[in-house]
Amino acid sequence: MTWRGTLAAGCRCCYSSTIGNLAGGALYDRSPRLFQPFLLGLLAVALAASWFVATSATLTVLVVLVVGFLGFAIIPGMQARVMAAAAGAPALAMAVNASGYQLAAAFAGLVGGLIADSAAGPRPIFLVAAGLTTCGLLLTLVTGRAPRRSGGGDDPVPIAT
């Protein structure tokens, strides 16, 4: 692939991610309980499909665009859930959430590197990613059904006594 082809593919991924982020926010606003699990499920399916099409460059590019779209479509819903759960300390909640994203990216790099260095090669990374996304989907479903705490959420917490 030439540098122009690489640049064009990168631009397409950026467009896909941006459109996914906008679409995910709009869908989450319509129905948070429906669309957050739905998007995570689609992402898991797309990642599993990546394993099947990994031998075709054309299909791989298409699946990468779909994964980029879905990967960024889930972010607005996740951030909205964090903000709703931590209404008393939104700045702290977002800082912890952003740190969680960074830890997840580091963990993904570690796991991906270990898989790529294995005898199986890099292709199983797609299946592991699909499995981890499915775990996130299950966690979303469980926490979405958990009973809500009542009261005390907005009370100030003393830092020192």
N, C-alpha and C positions, 0 to 999 in steps of 0.2 A: 504494500500500500504506500502510495506517495504521501508527502507531507500535506498536500492539498486534500487528499482523501481522508487522512487522519483528522485534519482540521474540520472538514465537513461533517465527519462522524461525531466529533466532539460537539459541534454546534447543534446537531440534531439531538444529542443527549441532553444538552442544556435546555433546548426548547421543550423536549419531552418532560423534563423534570419540572420546569416552570409551569407548564400546562397542567401537569399532574397535581402540583401544589394548589393551584387555583381551583381545579375541579374537586379535589379532595375537600377543600374548605367549604365549597358550595354544597357538596353532598352531605358533609357532616352537619352543616347548618340545617339541612332539611330533616335529617333523621339520624341522630348520633348513634342510637342503639342498633340501627340497621346497617348503616354504611361503613362504620369503622370495622366491624367483623367481616363484612362483605369484601372490603378492599384488602384486608389482610389475607383472606382466603384466596382471592384472585392473585395476590402476590405470591403466595405459596405455590399455587398452580403454575404460574409463569416461571418460577424458579425451577420447579420440577420439569417443566417443558424444556427449559434450557439444557438439561442433561440430554434430552432426546435429540435436540437439533444442533448440538455442539459441533457436529462434524460438517455442518453446512454454514459457510460464511454469511450467505445472504439471510438465512433464517436466524442465525445468531444475532445479526445486527437488528433484525426486527424484534427479537425477544429482548435484547438489551434496551431498546426503546420502550417496550412495554414494562419491563422491570423498573426502568427509570421513572416512568410515569407513575406506576403504582407505588414505588418506594417513596416518592415525594408526596403522593396523594394521601398517605396515611399520617403524615406529620401534623397537619393542622388539627386533626381529631385528637391525636395524642397530646398535643400542647393544650388544647381546650380542656381536656380531662384533667391535666395537671393543674391548670389555673382554677378550675371549679373545685378541685379537692383542697387547694391551698389558698383559698380566698384571703385569708388573714396575712399571708406573706408571699405575695405574687413574685416579687423580685427574687427571693430565696428559692422559690419553687422553680422558676425558670433557670436559675443558675445550676441547681441540682439536676434539672432535666437536661440541660446542655452538657453538663459533665457526664451524665449517663450516656448520652449519644457518643461522646468521645471515648468513653470506656468500651462501649459496644464496638466502635470502629476499631479500636486497638485489639480487642478480643477477636474480632472477625479476621483481622490481619494475621494474628497469631495462628488461629485455627486454619485459615486458608493456606498459610505458609507450610504448616505441618502436613496438611493434606497434599499440597502440590509436591512436597518433597518425598511423599510416600511412594511406594511401588505402583499405586493405582494412578498416579499423576494428578493433574489439576481438575479433571472432569468431575469427580465426586463432590467438588465444592458446591455445585448446584444443588445436589440432593441434601447435603448438610444444611445449606441455606434454607431450603424448603422446609426441612425438619425444624429448624430453629424458628422460622416464621410461623409454622403451625403451632409451636409451643407458645409464641406470642399471641396467636389467635385464641388458643385455649385460655390463656391468662386473661385476655380481654373479655372473653365470654363469662368467665368466673367472676371477675371483679365488676363486670357490668350488672350482674345479678345480686351482688352482695348488698345487704341492707345498709342504708345510709345512717351515719351517726347524726344525732340531733343535738343541737345546742352546744355552746362552748367553743364553736369554731372561730368566732370573731373576738374572743376575750384576749386581751393582751397577756403575753407571757413574760414575767419578770426575768431579766437577764441575770441579775445578781441580787442577793438579799443581804 
